[in-house]
């Protein structure tokens, strides 16, 4: 019975770790892209920080608006580009 409790605790920690990874992936990348764009481009910057949680931004009928879908797509593209850059750095071939 103690082993089941320990396994349950480990499962809970894995879920918390996964949730934190997803949270940072969405909101952390939004913050980094916002900061970098505004530092580099100044007043010509076009990015906006996510002001509300992505999953809570729904219309009355439960559907997301086109603008919200566009923001989610942009956040996803930024996340994929960051993952690719990290992969390229980590797997750089020694020349």
Buried (B, 14 or more C-beta within 10 A) or exposed (E): EEEEEEEEEEEEEEEEEEEEEEEEBBBEBBEEBBEEBBEEEEEEBEBEEBEEEBEEBEEEEEEBEEEBEEBBEBBEEBBEEBEEEEEEEEEEEEE
